């Protein structure tokens, strides 16, 4: 596995991004085409297929977003603990979740100072990541 940095730290989940989503979109579009070309006697069942395929697509996105939200909560707790270990104080409550998530990539030597700077200057997650000098990779993400 290559070393993580700002340019390659984003992660795609192949089973979701390249298989599930395209397949569900294909089914949804196909069901719409089927509805448009259906004869009056099949209109109800074709409508149900559109509704079902849309609900399945929506369910896939909700499941993915729910998993990401749980991951964000775990990262927030880990980073609060990391800050406490480094300083004896909890993280500043003004840090936003995107800022905390970006700070997880900061090395221990710059973490506390960058946390303070993020609050003082209201840095965006992208600005925080760009400011990191000693990138600490996160290789356990899902």
ABEGO torsion letter per residue (X at the ends): XBBBBAAAABBBBAAAAAAAAAAAAAAAAAAAAAAAABBAAAAAAAAAAAAAAAAAAAAAAAAAAAAAAAAAAAAAAAAAAAAAAAAGBBBBAABBAAAAAAAAABBAAAAAAAAAAAAAAGBBAAAAAAABABBBBBAABX
